[in-house]
Amino acid sequence: MTFKAMKYRLFPNATQEKVLDTTLYLCRQLYNGALEERRGAYKKAGVSVSYYEQKRALTEIKADLPEYKDIHSQVLQDVIERLDKSFKGFFRRIKSGAKAGYPRFKGRAHYDSFTYPQAGKTGAMPLENAGKVYLSKIGNVRCKYHRPLEGTIKTATVKREGDKWDIVFVCQVEVVALPATGDDIGIDLGTNPNFLITSDGEFVPAPRHFKKSERKIGLLQRATSRKKRGSRRHKALKRQVAAEHRRVANRRRDFHHKTARTLVDRHDAVYHEDLNIIGLARSSTAKGVLDAGWASFINILSLKAVNAGRKVLGVDPNYTSQDCSRCGHRQKVKIGHAYICANCGMDMHRDVNAAINILNRGRDAAFSESVPVTALVDLRSLAL
């Protein structure tokens, strides 16, 4: 068994949209209040407030603030659990020596979702035949089921994206392994002109979605800056900027899904470089790396591989472009130039040579238990 996130568009009416906005506002207030309670208790008395203490306090909050009675109880509990997970991640990072990142208060632009933890049983019920979804305390909201739900529903997350609303169902489904192909492949990720190059010599051009929309976004942003903050026109232009960014993200995600599906359908195992994408996103190549969306692509590829019974493995990226895939000789080769080995004379495209090295390392690592499999399956990131 595995988990699968399925996202559908919601079409609430004016009354329902107002209730959804109010629910998000109250959940954000609860999150910030619970965070302030934890901070204040530790700062003033050196006491740590636990998840269960804050969860039990929800009854008192409802008694003092009647507006919280209009929100499903498990949605409020999930808000407290979300904060608790933030603190657990904070302490885990401290122990590992990583940058800690203390939990922050959430502004309106940084709190865009609420979750029903037991969807399918209580709180959120899909009504596929009617083209709606029942949300407790909100009502039956129109929903576009562009594909049927699969498996057993576990959670449902209502998410606001700009002025649009979506619902993400996380379902437990059975792994249906695809027939074995007897083939594996190595892929070398790039930014321009190719998104990836395979060890079979196939080149997948980089669509560069943000680059294509950059001028339009820039014009809208400059027009926004000339309007008075808070004015009707200023708000309208901000919505246009957000909509354009959302279109770029949707096109990129669609490209990632289709490319990943092709790789998973054709190959039993896919090997890629285990890149430090966060580090690259802070380098001079940041713009191209972020436009390519490598982290999102690898996450989607890994998720599809798990659902299909395939394998995705990240390997050491060091010297994949400098080592000869035939004899192992190491030499520097400029980007865009062919790899001509000074030792054995092999003449090959530089990126194809790198992809073959990745394939060879992946095959070696697949037989070694000491090398962990990189499976970046993060359903919550897809939902939130």
Secondary structure, 3 states (H helix, E strand, C coil): CEEEEEEEEEECCHHHHHHHHHHHHHHHHHHHHHHHHHHHHHHHHCCCCCHHHHHHCHHHHHHHCHHHHHCCHHHHHHHHHHHHHHHHHHHHHHHHCCCCCCCCCCCHHHCCEEEECCCCCCCEEEECCCCEEEECCCEEEEEECCCCCCCEEEEEEEEEECCEEEEEEEEEECCCCCCCCCCEEEEEECCCCEEEEECCCCEEECCCHHHHHHHHHHHHHHHHHCCCCCCHHHHHHHHHHHHHHHHHHHHHHHHHHHHHHHHHHHCCEEEEECCCHHHHCCCCCHHHHHHHCHHHHHHHHHHHHHHHCCEEEEECCCCCCCECCCCCCECCCCCCCEEECCCCCCEEEHHHHHHHHHHHHHHHHHCCCCCCCCCCCCHHHHHC
